Amino acid sequence: MLLQQPTAAGLRPPHVSDEVRAAIILFASLLDEQQGRWYAGLESLLRGRGGDRQIAELLHLDPHTVAKGRQQLLAREVERDRVRRVGGGRQRVENKRPPLSMPSTSGGSPRRLATP
């Protein structure tokens, strides 16, 4: 048996085999950023107390990321159309830097290079 059965006191954190750990890591690696966060949150819910830390260590995530995924699932804040919120992510280089202006010449016409 891979997972322990629930006890009368509630769910105990499951003890999983190395095969199941490898499968969890493989599956999580196939997901995008948002799906991976939700999956980590779901696995954390299944483990109960300390689940955020356990899954964060297993998947090499920050525990806050796992907690955020868990909270999003519980609050049903799942937006399927986007990976990041509007305005999230890195700014495009074109928006970050002002365009380079060409230096003006005294005559108003572009300078030509002498050709040999």
N, C-alpha and C positions, 0 to 999 in steps of 0.2 A: 504494500500500500504506500502510495507516495505522500498523501496528506493525512494528518491526524483527524479523527472524527471529533465533532463538537462535544464538549462536556456539558454537564448540567449547569455549571457556572458561566457558560458562554463559550465563545470560540477561543481556542488557544491558538497562538501563532503557529502556523503550519511549519513543519520541518520538511524541507523538500530535498530530494536527491540531487546529486550533481548533474544528472541528465536533465532534470526539470529546470535547474538553474541555467544550464546551457541553452535550453529551449527558450526560456524567458529572455535571455540576453539576445539570442538570435532574432526572435520575434520583434523585440523592441528596436533592434537595429534597422528593421525594415520599415519602420513608421517615420512619418515626418515629425517635426518638432512638437506640434500641437498634439498629435495622436500619441506620441511617446509620453508626453506629460500626463495625458488622460490615462493611458495604460498603467503608468507608474502609480498614479493615484488610485486606480482600481485595485492593483496588487497590494497597495498599502492598506486599503480598506479591508481586504481579505485577511491581512495579517493582524489587524487590530493595533493595540498599543505598541508603539515603537516601530510600526510598519514603515513610516516615512524614512526613518534612518536606515532600516534594513534594505529597503528597495533602492534608496539613494546610493548606498555602498555597493550593492549588486550591479546597478546600471551606471555607476560613476556619474551620478547627478547630484545637484545640491538638494539637501532635504527640503528647502523652501520651494523648489520646483515641484517636487513630489506632492507637497502639501497644497500647492496651488492647483495642481491637477485634481487632487482629491476634492478640494473645495469647489472647483468648477463643476465636477460631476454631481456632487450633492446639491448644488444650487441650480443645476441644469443649465449652466451658462456655456452651452456648446454651440459654437458658430462653425458650421461645416464649410462655408464658402471660402473662408480665408484662413491662412496659417497664422498670420499676425493681424492685430487690430489695424485699422486705417491709420496711417501716420507712423506705424511701428516699423522697426528695422532701421537699417543704415540709410543715411541720406545719399542720394545719387551725387556723383562727383560734379556733374553739371550744375546742380543746385547749391553745392557747397562752396564752390569757388566762383568769384566773378569772372566774366569772360576777359581774356587778355585783349587790350586795345593796341592797335598798331601805332607806332610812333609816327607823328606827322613830320613831313619834310618841309623845308622852307618854300619850295616851289609848288607844293600842293599835288605833285604827281609822284607816283612810286619811284623809288630809286632802282636803277638797274645796275646789275653787276657787269663789269667789263668782261667780255669774252675774249679769249686769246686768239 
